[in-house]
Amino acid sequence: MEAPLPARLAPLRDALLDARRRRATVPADGLPLPHGDADAYAVQQAVADALGWFATPGPRAWKVGAASRDAVPNAAPLPPSAVRASPATFAPRTFNRILIEGEIAFRLRAPLDVAMDAARVAAAIDAWCVTIEIVDPRYTDMDAAAPLLRLADQGLHGALVVGTGGPLPSDVAWTSLVARVRRNGEVVRQTRGGHPLGDVLFMLPWLAQHAAGRGMPLLAGDVITAGTWTGVVEAFSGDAIDVEFPDVGRASARLE
């Protein structure tokens, strides 16, 4: 289960809660720094508990990522109110800053556990689909915020728009997948094989162990988004965003 929040991190929890409640940002400078991932996850959980995100049921969507294939991944459960079906519309002042990432997510058909090999992981996936993650930092100086501060802030998550997809192919050409981001109809980013980790399925057994250890096991119907293929594209109020992976599907969002 989740470790209790160390007392010294209470000011970080309170600052993040204040930022979310006011839809504002707080300076990262001067906030207590988590000593490791476990501290950051304790802050995540303390914020979620205070806001009642996962009281009933638990999270139905997660984000997972890793700095490299040799690094320990990191993750955040996503608040249900911030997970939307495409096409999604967001009201004015929903976000502090709007940073768009084109991603691929996996919807589970069966519970996932750490003992699964690659074939069983693939068999547990009902579909892959295109997602738009909106990164929305609670820190005024996001670029100066330490990685553990970012992790404590749910990985800087703002919203996830879940788009179309289909059955996961048995032979995905991960290094050849094309992704396009359109802003107001114009292509502003296109990549081929843009995810630095290639086949991202290797992170799913780790996430299964991590989620179960936090008392929130991965279940059928859960959605797992696994990092950006497009890098980050800034957007603004009034923009219409469309992300397309021609081999997978598309997702769209309107920012009013």
C-alpha positions as CSV (number, residue, x, y, z in Angstrom):
1,M,0.0,0.0,0.0
2,E,1.0,3.6,-0.4
3,A,3.6,4.9,2.1
4,P,2.3,7.7,4.4
5,L,3.3,11.2,3.5
6,P,6.5,12.3,5.3
7,A,5.7,15.4,7.4
8,R,8.4,17.4,5.7
9,L,6.5,17.0,2.4
10,A,3.2,18.5,3.7
11,P,4.1,21.9,2.3
12,L,4.5,20.4,-1.2
13,R,1.1,18.6,-0.9
14,D,-0.5,21.8,0.3
15,A,1.0,23.9,-2.5
16,L,-0.2,21.4,-5.1
17,L,-3.7,21.3,-3.6
18,D,-3.8,25.1,-3.5
19,A,-2.7,25.3,-7.2
20,R,-5.4,22.8,-8.3
21,R,-8.2,24.4,-6.3
22,R,-7.4,27.9,-7.5
23,R,-6.4,26.8,-11.1
24,A,-3.2,28.7,-10.6
25,T,0.5,28.0,-10.3
26,V,2.9,28.0,-7.4
27,P,6.7,28.7,-7.5
28,A,8.7,25.5,-7.4
29,D,11.6,27.3,-5.7
30,G,11.5,26.7,-2.0
31,L,9.2,23.7,-2.0
32,P,10.5,20.6,-0.2
33,L,12.1,18.1,-2.6
34,P,11.0,14.4,-2.5
35,H,14.0,12.2,-1.7
36,G,13.0,9.6,-4.2
37,D,10.2,8.1,-6.2
38,A,8.5,6.7,-3.1
39,D,8.2,10.3,-1.7
40,A,6.8,11.6,-4.9
41,Y,4.2,8.8,-5.0
42,A,3.2,9.6,-1.4
43,V,2.6,13.2,-2.5
44,Q,0.6,12.0,-5.5
45,Q,-1.6,9.9,-3.2
46,A,-2.0,12.6,-0.6
47,V,-3.2,15.1,-3.3
48,A,-5.6,12.4,-4.7
49,D,-7.0,11.6,-1.3
50,A,-7.6,15.2,-0.4
51,L,-9.5,15.7,-3.7
52,G,-11.3,12.4,-3.6
53,W,-10.2,11.2,-7.0
54,F,-10.1,7.5,-6.4
55,A,-12.5,6.9,-3.5
56,T,-14.9,4.8,-5.7
57,P,-13.7,3.3,-7.9
58,G,-9.9,3.4,-8.2
59,P,-8.1,5.0,-11.2
60,R,-9.2,3.8,-14.6
61,A,-6.3,5.5,-16.4
62,W,-2.6,5.7,-15.9
63,K,0.4,7.4,-17.5
64,V,3.7,5.6,-17.5
65,G,7.1,6.5,-18.8
66,A,10.8,6.0,-18.4
67,A,14.0,7.9,-19.2
68,S,15.5,4.9,-21.0
69,R,14.9,1.2,-21.4
70,D,17.4,0.6,-18.5
71,A,15.8,3.1,-16.2
72,V,13.1,2.3,-13.6
73,P,9.8,3.6,-15.1
74,N,7.6,6.1,-13.3
75,A,3.8,6.5,-13.3
76,A,0.8,8.5,-12.2
77,P,-2.8,7.5,-11.8
78,L,-5.1,10.0,-13.6
79,P,-8.1,11.7,-12.1
80,P,-11.3,10.4,-13.7
81,S,-12.6,13.9,-14.4
82,A,-9.6,14.7,-16.5
83,V,-10.0,11.6,-18.8
84,R,-12.2,12.5,-21.8
85,A,-13.4,10.7,-24.9
86,S,-12.5,12.3,-28.2
87,P,-13.7,14.8,-29.5
88,A,-13.3,16.7,-26.2
89,T,-14.0,20.3,-25.5
90,F,-12.3,22.2,-22.6
91,A,-13.8,25.3,-21.0
92,P,-11.7,28.5,-20.7
93,R,-9.2,28.6,-17.8
94,T,-9.3,24.8,-17.4
95,F,-5.5,24.8,-17.7
96,N,-2.6,27.1,-16.6
97,R,-0.5,26.3,-19.6
98,I,-1.4,24.0,-22.5
99,L,1.3,21.6,-23.7
100,I,0.2,18.9,-26.2
101,E,1.7,15.5,-26.5
102,G,0.6,12.9,-29.1
103,E,0.6,9.5,-27.5
104,I,-0.5,5.8,-27.8
105,A,-2.5,4.2,-25.1
106,F,-3.6,0.6,-24.4
107,R,-7.0,-0.4,-23.2
108,L,-7.0,-3.7,-21.2
109,R,-9.3,-6.6,-21.8
110,A,-8.1,-8.5,-18.7
111,P,-6.3,-7.7,-15.5
112,L,-2.6,-7.2,-15.8
113,D,0.0,-8.7,-13.4
114,V,3.8,-8.6,-13.1
115,A,4.2,-12.3,-13.9
116,M,3.0,-11.9,-17.5
117,D,5.5,-12.4,-20.3
118,A,5.4,-10.3,-23.5
119,A,2.9,-12.6,-25.2
120,R,0.5,-12.5,-22.3
121,V,0.8,-8.8,-21.9
122,A,-0.2,-8.4,-25.6
123,A,-3.1,-10.8,-25.1
124,A,-4.4,-8.8,-22.2
125,I,-4.7,-5.6,-24.4
126,D,-8.1,-5.1,-25.9
127,A,-7.0,-2.2,-28.2
128,W,-4.4,0.4,-28.8
129,C,-5.7,4.0,-29.4
130,V,-4.4,7.5,-30.0
131,T,-4.4,9.8,-27.0
132,I,-3.7,13.5,-26.5
133,E,-2.1,14.2,-23.2
134,I,-2.4,17.9,-22.1
135,V,0.5,18.7,-19.9
136,D,-0.6,21.4,-17.4
137,P,2.1,22.1,-14.7
138,R,1.2,23.4,-11.3
139,Y,4.6,25.1,-11.1
140,T,5.1,28.6,-12.3
141,D,8.7,27.8,-13.3
142,M,8.0,24.3,-14.8
143,D,11.3,24.1,-16.7
144,A,13.2,24.7,-13.4
145,A,11.2,22.1,-11.4
146,A,13.2,19.0,-10.5
147,P,12.1,15.7,-12.0
148,L,10.8,14.5,-8.6
149,L,8.7,17.6,-8.2
150,R,7.2,16.9,-11.6
151,L,6.5,13.3,-10.7
152,A,4.8,14.5,-7.4
153,D,2.5,16.7,-9.5
154,Q,1.0,13.6,-11.2
155,G,3.7,13.9,-13.9
156,L,2.4,17.4,-14.7
157,H,-0.8,15.8,-16.0
158,G,-3.7,18.1,-17.1
159,A,-6.0,15.9,-19.1
160,L,-6.1,12.8,-21.4
161,V,-8.2,12.7,-24.5
162,V,-8.8,9.1,-25.6
163,G,-9.4,8.7,-29.3
164,T,-9.9,5.9,-31.8
165,G,-7.8,2.8,-32.4
166,G,-8.3,-0.9,-32.9
167,P,-6.8,-4.3,-32.1
168,L,-3.1,-4.3,-31.3
169,P,-1.3,-5.9,-34.3
170,S,1.0,-8.9,-33.6
171,D,3.9,-7.2,-35.4
172,V,3.9,-3.5,-34.7
173,A,6.7,-1.6,-36.6
174,W,7.3,0.7,-33.6
175,T,10.2,2.5,-35.3
176,S,8.1,3.4,-38.3
177,L,4.9,4.7,-36.7
178,V,4.0,8.1,-38.0
179,A,2.4,10.7,-35.8
180,R,1.0,14.1,-36.7
181,V,-0.2,17.0,-34.6
182,R,-2.4,19.6,-36.3
183,R,-3.3,22.9,-34.7
184,N,-6.2,24.6,-36.3
185,G,-5.9,22.4,-39.3
186,E,-2.2,23.0,-39.9
187,V,0.4,20.2,-39.3
188,V,2.8,21.6,-36.7
189,R,4.6,18.4,-35.9
190,Q,5.2,15.2,-37.7
191,T,7.4,12.3,-36.5
192,R,8.3,8.8,-37.5
193,G,9.1,6.3,-34.8
194,G,9.2,9.2,-32.5
195,H,9.1,7.4,-29.1
196,P,12.6,7.1,-27.7
197,L,11.8,3.7,-26.1
198,G,10.4,2.0,-29.2
199,D,8.2,-0.9,-28.1
200,V,6.7,0.6,-25.0
201,L,4.9,-2.6,-23.9
202,F,7.9,-3.6,-21.7
203,M,6.7,-1.0,-19.1
204,L,3.3,-2.6,-18.5
205,P,4.4,-5.4,-16.2
206,W,6.3,-2.9,-14.1
207,L,3.2,-0.7,-14.0
208,A,1.1,-3.8,-12.9
209,Q,3.5,-4.3,-10.0
210,H,3.6,-0.6,-9.1
211,A,-0.2,-0.2,-9.3
212,A,-0.9,-3.3,-7.2
213,G,1.6,-2.2,-4.6
214,R,-0.4,1.0,-4.3
215,G,-3.6,-0.9,-3.8
216,M,-4.9,0.0,-7.2
217,P,-4.4,-3.1,-9.5
218,L,-4.8,-2.8,-13.2
219,L,-8.2,-4.1,-14.3
220,A,-10.1,-4.8,-17.5
221,G,-11.1,-1.5,-19.2
222,D,-8.2,0.5,-17.7
223,V,-6.3,2.8,-20.1
224,I,-2.6,3.1,-20.0
225,T,-0.9,5.9,-22.0
226,A,2.8,5.5,-22.4
227,G,4.6,8.7,-23.3
228,T,4.9,11.1,-26.1
229,W,5.7,10.3,-29.7
230,T,5.6,13.9,-30.9
231,G,7.4,15.8,-28.2
232,V,5.6,18.8,-26.8
233,V,3.6,21.3,-28.8
234,E,2.3,24.4,-27.1
235,A,-1.3,25.4,-27.6
236,F,-3.6,28.2,-26.5
237,S,-7.2,29.0,-25.8
238,G,-9.2,28.9,-29.0
239,D,-7.1,26.3,-30.7
240,A,-8.4,23.1,-32.2
241,I,-6.0,20.2,-31.8
242,D,-5.9,17.0,-33.8
243,V,-3.4,14.1,-33.3
244,E,-3.3,11.3,-35.9
245,F,-1.3,8.1,-36.1
246,P,-2.3,6.9,-39.5
247,D,-1.7,3.2,-38.5
248,V,-3.7,3.6,-35.3
249,G,-6.4,6.3,-35.2
250,R,-6.9,9.9,-34.1
251,A,-8.0,12.1,-31.3
252,S,-9.1,15.7,-31.2
253,A,-9.6,18.4,-28.6
254,R,-11.1,22.0,-28.7
255,L,-9.6,24.5,-26.2
256,E,-12.2,27.2,-25.6
